Amino acid sequence: MSSPDKALTTQLANIEKRSGKTHAQLHALLSKSGLAKHGELVAFLKSELGMGHGDANTVVHMWKSAADAGPATAGDALAAIYTGAKAPLRALHDAVMKQVSKFGAFEVAPKKANVSLRRSKQFALLGPGSKGRLEIGINMKGVPGTERLVEQKPGGMCQYKVWIDDSAQVDAELLGWLRQAFDAAG
């Protein structure tokens, strides 16, 4: 099992422990809520069960995935993101996740087009980018942008973005930025 799959599997197991409910029970609760919008469902889990945003978001994604395609597995979200022409980027995603997983515990919250990495707040966002590259959004402050570490406009999902197209680019510089963001998100 790859590191992203392990991280998601760990997160799902932790959700069951923290909530005291199995995923089947959580999915049944969502089904009975009568809510349909993603944000409403996340807010519902947060208010009803005291879940953190990342956990609630993951449960809703998994519930919707199960509703659309039958029983979900930990790899379903990544398989859906890295499909077709984007499939070769999965190896780059896995290479980044393998290194980031060494930093310590964090939540993996799959979205429709990317994967959010969170501690008490999001520190990174990974997903297919343009031109056959993996896009890595990084949240940190006080770091001057460079040609590689591209500053983003205020108010976006991430303060910086880096694009990679080769596993050799998962280097000390990139991991340093990710580690700084990880530490700051603690």
C-alpha positions in Angstrom: 0.0 0.0 0.0 1.4 3.4 -0.9 2.0 6.2 1.7 -1.1 8.2 0.5 -3.3 5.2 0.8 -1.8 4.4 4.3 -2.4 8.0 5.4 -6.0 7.9 4.3 -6.5 4.5 5.8 -5.1 5.8 9.1 -7.3 8.9 8.9 -10.4 6.8 8.4 -9.5 4.6 11.3 -8.9 7.6 13.5 -12.3 9.1 12.5 -14.0 5.9 13.7 -12.1 6.1 17.0 -12.8 9.8 17.6 -16.5 9.7 16.6 -17.3 6.3 18.1 -19.1 5.4 14.9 -18.2 3.1 12.1 -18.1 4.5 8.6 -21.3 2.7 7.8 -23.0 4.4 10.7 -21.5 7.8 9.6 -22.8 7.3 6.1 -26.2 6.3 7.4 -26.3 9.5 9.5 -25.5 11.5 6.4 -28.1 9.7 4.4 -30.8 10.4 7.1 -29.8 14.1 7.4 -31.8 15.0 4.3 -28.9 17.4 3.3 -27.4 17.3 -0.2 -24.8 20.1 -0.4 -21.2 19.3 0.4 -20.7 22.3 2.8 -24.0 21.6 4.6 -23.0 17.9 5.2 -19.6 19.0 6.5 -21.2 21.5 8.8 -23.7 18.9 10.0 -20.9 16.5 11.0 -19.0 19.2 12.7 -22.0 20.4 14.7 -23.5 16.9 15.4 -20.3 15.0 16.2 -17.8 17.8 17.0 -15.6 16.6 14.1 -12.8 18.7 12.8 -13.1 20.1 9.3 -10.7 17.7 7.7 -12.3 14.6 9.1 -15.8 15.8 8.3 -14.8 16.7 4.7 -13.2 13.3 4.2 -16.3 11.5 5.5 -18.5 13.5 3.2 -16.2 12.7 0.2 -16.1 9.1 1.0 -19.9 9.0 1.5 -20.5 10.7 -1.9 -18.0 8.4 -3.5 -19.8 5.4 -2.0 -23.2 6.7 -3.2 -21.9 7.3 -6.7 -19.8 4.1 -7.2 -20.6 1.6 -4.5 -18.3 0.7 -1.6 -15.2 3.0 -1.4 -11.7 2.1 -0.6 -8.9 4.3 0.6 -7.4 4.5 -2.9 -10.6 5.5 -4.6 -10.1 9.2 -4.2 -6.6 9.2 -5.6 -7.6 6.8 -8.4 -10.3 9.3 -9.4 -8.0 12.3 -9.3 -5.1 10.6 -11.2 -7.0 9.1 -14.2 -6.6 9.3 -17.9 -3.8 11.7 -19.0 -3.2 12.6 -15.4 -2.4 9.0 -14.4 1.5 9.4 -14.7 1.3 12.2 -12.1 0.3 9.7 -9.4 3.9 8.5 -9.1 5.0 12.1 -8.4 2.2 12.5 -5.9 3.3 9.3 -4.2 7.0 10.5 -4.1 6.0 13.7 -2.4 3.7 11.9 0.1 6.4 9.4 0.9 8.7 12.2 2.1 6.0 14.3 3.8 4.7 11.3 5.7 8.1 11.3 7.5 7.3 14.7 9.1 4.6 13.3 11.5 0.9 12.9 11.8 -1.5 14.8 9.5 -4.8 14.4 7.8 -5.3 13.6 4.2 -8.5 15.2 2.9 -9.3 14.2 -0.7 -11.1 16.8 -2.8 -12.5 16.4 -6.2 -9.4 17.5 -8.1 -6.6 17.4 -5.4 -5.7 16.3 -1.9 -5.4 18.6 1.1 -2.8 17.9 3.7 -3.9 19.3 7.1 -2.8 19.5 10.7 -4.8 22.1 12.6 -5.0 23.9 9.3 -4.1 23.1 5.7 -0.4 23.2 5.0 -0.3 21.8 1.5 -2.4 20.9 -1.5 -1.4 18.3 -4.1 -3.0 17.6 -7.5 -2.6 17.5 -11.2 -1.5 20.8 -12.7 -1.1 22.2 -16.1 1.4 21.0 -18.7 1.7 17.5 -17.3 3.1 18.6 -14.0 2.1 18.0 -10.4 1.0 21.1 -8.7 1.9 21.6 -5.0 0.3 24.4 -3.1 2.1 25.4 0.1 0.8 27.5 3.0 3.6 29.4 4.9 4.4 33.0 5.6 7.4 35.2 5.4 9.2 33.4 2.7 10.3 35.4 -0.4 9.0 33.8 -3.6 11.5 32.6 -6.2 11.2 31.4 -9.8 10.4 27.9 -8.4 8.4 28.9 -5.3 5.7 31.1 -7.0 3.8 33.5 -4.7 0.1 33.5 -5.2 -2.4 36.4 -4.9 -3.8 36.9 -1.4 -7.0 35.1 -0.6 -6.3 31.9 -2.5 -6.1 28.3 -1.1 -2.3 28.6 -0.8 0.3 31.3 -0.5 2.8 29.6 -2.9 2.8 27.0 -5.7 5.5 24.7 -7.0 5.2 22.5 -10.1 7.2 19.4 -10.6 7.5 17.0 -13.5 10.2 14.7 -12.3 10.8 12.8 -9.0 14.2 14.3 -8.8 12.4 17.6 -8.1 11.3 16.2 -4.7 14.5 17.6 -3.3 15.7 19.2 -0.1 14.5 22.6 -1.2 10.9 21.5 -1.8 10.9 19.4 1.3 12.2 22.3 3.3 9.3 24.5 2.2 6.8 21.7 2.9 8.4 21.0 6.4 8.2 24.8 7.2 4.5 24.8 6.2 3.9 21.5 8.2 5.5 22.9 11.3 3.5 26.2 11.1 0.2 24.3 10.7 0.7 22.4 13.9 
